[in-house]
Every structure is written in structure tokens, then in C-alpha cells.
Amino acid sequence: MKELVFATNNQYKADEVSKLLEGQYKVLSLKDISCDVDIPETGGTFAENAALKSSYIVEHYNLDCFGDDSGLQIDALNDEPGIFSARYSGVRDDKQNLELVLEKMSEVKDRRARFTTVISLSQGGQNHLFEGVIEGVITDKPTGDKGFGYDPIFQPGGYDITFAEMTTAEISHLIAFLAVSIFAVTRIFKEQYPNKKTAIFSSWTDNRTKLLGDG
């Protein structure tokens, strides 16, 4: 079975992606290839940061790889926190980041937001970028104790509860926003269409995945 590196130190994410690609690829994490480098995320977009991760592994380890970058984008805040989602408050602290968002949104009526993730797949000398989006709204206060990050204040379209209130069964088929893009990657693998643009729609309302480009 072919091996594919997922440029992440998050073993949970690596395990969940491995399940999605089971039978097609053996998914390896950075730990599995003994890479202890904190790959810099110095890009100005999700796509640039994702590409930095996948290209680093290809350059230094000569292994097929995909990397991801994701975050919360809020219409009323000009798409902030965006690429700074993990450190929006100035530190990597979920509680402080969440509280800052609620503070800025305290008198805002337009609550529209989305979780966006971009995956950069470097395989066989080619590079592909996939974007996955889950549309939703920002709630007035945190609700639920599951998940992480902004999950307690993000309510996906078609639901009246936040990510943090959902059961594992409710989100396991998507693995939140990351899985939306992985489904597109999976289909590309299965159908062997490395250069064909495609759109995959999930069961979530108004969510979408698209192929951004090839290299």
C-alpha cells in the first residue's frame, strides 16, 4: 500500500484521515517520519500555509504529502480571524480567542461565518489545492463542551446547535470542516482525475468543496 504523509502533529486528525483513506493509502503523521520541525506558517492565505507544509515534506523527505490550514472567517469582521484563528488574541489560547470574537461581535447583527480549510496535496510531482467550507453563524454565547477552538460559538447551517454540542456520531462522517476537503481528495484518488476540476457537496446545508488549482 502506498504511503502518504499528513503534515500534522495532531495524531487525532491523522487517525481520522487514515480512516477515510483506508484501503487506498497508509497515512503517516510527522511523528511517524521522525519530523520534529515546527513547519513555519508564514503565508498570507490558507492555501499558502497549506502549501508550505506539503512542499517542506517533499523537499526534505521526498515523500508524497498533504498539509492543511484552516480557520474561522466572519463576514462582519472582514473575514477575521482567518489565518490567525489559532492566535487571534495574541496567544494560542482557545478561551481567549473565543472571548475576543464574542466581544467584537457583541453588537453585531450579521452573524454569518464559515469554517474554511485548504489542503495542499503534493503527489507524484504535482500539486493540488482543495478548499472546503462549512457555512454557519456565530452564536451569542458559548454552548457545549465538546470539540475545541471556536466550536462552542459556531452553529453550522441547518442545525440549531453548535459544533461543541454535537455528538461524535453527528460529526464523525465529516470530522468537522477538515473532512469536507478530504472527501474531495479521496474522490480524486479513486477516480484518478488529477487534473479535473470537481465539486463535492456534503449533507450539510450550503457546504461545498472545490479544487482550487493544479501545479
N, C-alpha and C positions, 0 to 999 in steps of 0.2 A: 504494500500500500504506500502511495506517495505521502511524503511529509510536507506539511505547510505550517510555517511559524506564524503565530499570532503575537505581534509585538506588544505584549502586555505583561505586567507583573501581577495582575489580578487573576488568581487561579480560578475563582468562581466564573469569571467571564470566559476564561479559556475552556473550562469544563463544559459550560453551556453551549459554546460554539462547537465544541467537539461532538456533542450530541447531534447537533444539526447537520454536521458533515460526516456523520458516522457511515462507514462503508465506502466513503469516497476518498477521504484524507485523514491521516493521523495528525491532529492538531497539536503543535508544540508551543509552550509558553517561552518567555525569555529565560526563565529559570531552567527549563528543560535543555536549553542550548548553552547554559552557563554564561549567559549575558547579564552582567550586573550593572550595566551602564544605564544611567538615567537619561534616556534619549531626549535632547532638548526640543521643546515645543515652541520654537521661535517664529513660526509662521503667523501671517495676519489673518488666515482663514482656517476653518476646519479642514478643508482639503489640503492646504499646505502643511499643516501639522501632521495629518494622517500620512501624507507622502514622505515626510521627514522620517517617520518611524519605519515604514516599509523599505525605503531606499537605504537606510542605515544597515539593516539586516542583510540586504542583498549585497551591499558593498563590502561589509566586514565578515560575513559568514557564507556568502554565496548560496543562500537558501531562499526558496520561494517564500514570500511573506505577505501578510496584510496587517496594516495598522489602522487604528481608528482615532477619531477625535470627535467629541460631541459636546453639546451644551444646550442650555435653555435660552430661547430667544423670545423677548416680549415686545409686542408691537408698540405699546405706549412708551417704552424705554429705548426706542430706536434699535431694537434687536439685542439690547443688553440682557443678561450678562455675556452671552455669546461665548467667544473663545476663552473668556475669563471666568467662566461659570464656577470652576473649582476654587478660585481665589478672589471672588468678586469683592469681598470685604477687605481684601489685602492679605488675608491668610487663608490657608486651606482648612476651613472650619465650616462644616455644613450648617450648623446652627446660626452662626454669624452671617453667612451668606444669605440664608433664607430670611433672616430678620431684616437685612438690608433691603431685599427685594420688597418685602411687605411694607417697609417704611416708605419706600419710593412710590409704592402703589396705593398708599393709604387713601388718597382722594381721587384716584383714577377710576373712571367708569369702564373704559375699554380694557377688558381683562384678557384679551386674546393673546395666546402664546403658543409656542411649539417646542418640542424636543427635536433637535436635529443631530444626526450623526453622519459622518462621511467616512467611508472605508476606502483606503488605497490598497489595491491588490497588485503586487509585483510578482509576476509568474511567467516563466519562460521567456524572459527578456522583454515582456510587455507590461505596461502599467494601466490599470483601470481604476476609475474613481466612481464610487456609488454613494448616493445620498439617500438617507431615509428620514422621513418626517412623521411625527405624530402631533396632530393639531389638538389644541385644548384651550383651557383658560386657567388663570391664576385665581385661587380661592382667596377669601378674606382672611383666613386664619389657617394654621397647620391642623391637619386632621389625619389620624392614623399613625401607626408606629412601625410600619414595615418599610422596606426599601432604604434609600439613602438620598443624600443631596436634597434636591427640591421636590422629591416625591410627595411630601406631605401637603404641598400647596399647588400641585399640578393635577388638574382634573381633565382627563382625555375626553375628546369628543365622543358623544354617545353614551357617556356614563355620568352618574351623579355622585360618584365617589372619587377620591384621589388615588394616585398610584399607591400611596402608603396604606390605603385601606383595602387594597385588593388582595385576594388570596393568591397563593402560589399557582393554583390551578388557573386562575383568571389571566395571569400574565405569562405563564410558562411557555405558551406557544409563540410568544413574541419576544420574550426576555426584554421587556420594555422596548425602548426605541432602537437599541442596537440590533435586535433580531430582524427588524424590518429590512435593513440593508443586507444582513446575512442571507435572507431568503433570496435576494436578487443574485448574490454571489453564488449561492447554491444552484440556482437555475442556470447561470452561465456555465458552471461546471458540467451540469447534467446534459445540457443541450449543445455544449461545445460551440457557443457563439461568442467568441472573444471580441468580435468587432461589431456586433449587432446591438443597436440601442434597444432598450427594453424598459417596460414599466410594469412593476408588480404591485398589486393592490391587496392589502391585508383586510381582515374582517373589522378593523377599527374604522370608525367614521372619518372620512376625509384624510386618511393617512396614505402616504404614497412613497414609492421608492423609484429612483431613476438612475440610469447610468449617466454620469456627468461627462465622461470622455475617456479616450484611449490614448496610450502613448507607445 
